[in-house]
Amino acid sequence: MKVIALRNRCIASGACVLAAKEVFDQRESDGVVEILQERPSLDLLKKVQQAVAACPSQVFVVEEEDNLSELTLITNDEDM
Amino acid sequence: MRHLNKIVIIGAGAAGLTTAETLRRLGFGGTIMMVNAEQALPYDRPPLSKQVLAGIWTPEKVCLRSPAALEKLALDWFDGVEATHLDVSGHRVDLSNGQCLEFDAAVIATGLMPRFLSSGYQLQGVFVLRTLDDALALRQALGAGKHLVVVGGGFLGLEVAATAQQLGLEVDVIEPLPTCLEGPLGRAIGERIMHMQTTHGVRLHNGVGVRRLIGNQEQDNGGAVRAVELEDGSRLSADVVLVAIGAHPSVGWLQGSGLTLQNGIVCNAFCEAAPDIYAAGDVANWYHPHLKRHVRLEHRMNATEQGQAVARNILGERQPFAPVPFFWSDQFGVKVQMYGIASRGAELRIIEGALHEDRFVAAYYEDGERLVAVLGWNSPKQLLSYRQQLLVAYTPPQEANTVLEQQKISGVL
């Protein structure tokens, strides 16, 4: 599963951090999402899925959703 | 386990869609029927007063999920139709197109209807803002307009005021209360927001109501709006007017259904309004087991959290829904965020920075030392760390096991 964080959409709610603090953090200056681990352990898959679902501003786009043998997170600062 | 094959979700906004998505994520493979009063794909509302109105986002950017993601959820859509009657014991809902849907469980997520002034809506240039269509129409009017008058200085009114001011319009805001947002934020923060608005050139008129909207064809009270008359007799010229005086839950269709309707749909702590009938989002007035009272929240975050909770409870988890409320507002690049609920009269203390600075964190206390809410002003990350302290107030009280409490939590009202 690949999770892309469209950071231009982020409203800094911190919902992803509450769901998966091992994987997500917030920028000190404006609270926008930061990714701490680009390839987290698969043990964190459920937490990452909950973070994706909890976001109130649809920051996360999920690709290859059915491939649960890999977990990759990347940021995208261009698109919304 | 009881038979659960058909679930109907009435309302396709954030709460309704989240419920559907969570049901699928948790493995529900039965039928999910979505009753969507609009023709548009499910979309998000917070950007309507900001990015959409400013023209920064095209309308498709507010879609909650891509068409491909929606397809994958395999939902049965009923677009452009409304629910007209709910048969609680018969487990059926009638639709405006004449269809009748039978269900094993129902979720009511019909959201809000904007409140209207008693008159003036026949005039061109007078708007409310709730739907995507409302936002696009208002955006077009702001593009051609010079002078916006906003009736109502709440979150929506002030966000639109900020957007319009940044688009180059003259903006007046009329608010009957002496301080904007004093209810949710307290006087000091309300005044801080007013100061920010006026510093950017928005003219605030507090402590006065609106008498009427005046058109340019005064004899027949028609044409386009040209002014707003206040209760003190003064007039503000306007070519665009936004009426943002709050909203009420869309529950008119449930009159006579037997559900308890009081400030929305009254629910127990599991968000159940009756056996197998749940409510989520802006319409749900549910019993918050830690606050020990019924609460109805018009917050975007609550739509998601309550949709998830309802889905889990439908599937048998039966967990009381006890979130820490959260909302945000963006105005002139300032991000105001709050966790918790501050009652009127809560004591405000600035715990980081200072009230006049560009960043600060404030805490609200009741009865002396009980922390009930925290507010961040351009301080999202800092605020999250204070949320932890607030959790104490949202931890299940041991005495919740008393008989009375149990009845309130699980009793269907």
Boltz contact constraints between the chains, C-beta under 6 A:
constraints:
  - contact:
      token1: [A, 11]
      token2: [B, 328]
      max_distance: 6.0
  - contact:
      token1: [A, 12]
      token2: [B, 380]
      max_distance: 6.0
  - contact:
      token1: [A, 14]
      token2: [B, 384]
      max_distance: 6.0
  - contact:
      token1: [A, 26]
      token2: [B, 380]
      max_distance: 6.0
  - contact:
      token1: [A, 26]
      token2: [B, 381]
      max_distance: 6.0
  - contact:
      token1: [A, 28]
      token2: [B, 381]
      max_distance: 6.0
  - contact:
      token1: [A, 31]
      token2: [B, 380]
      max_distance: 6.0
  - contact:
      token1: [A, 31]
      token2: [B, 381]
      max_distance: 6.0
  - contact:
      token1: [A, 56]
      token2: [B, 300]
      max_distance: 6.0
  - contact:
      token1: [A, 56]
      token2: [B, 301]
      max_distance: 6.0
  - contact:
      token1: [A, 56]
      token2: [B, 304]
      max_distance: 6.0
  - contact:
      token1: [A, 80]
      token2: [B, 61]
      max_distance: 6.0
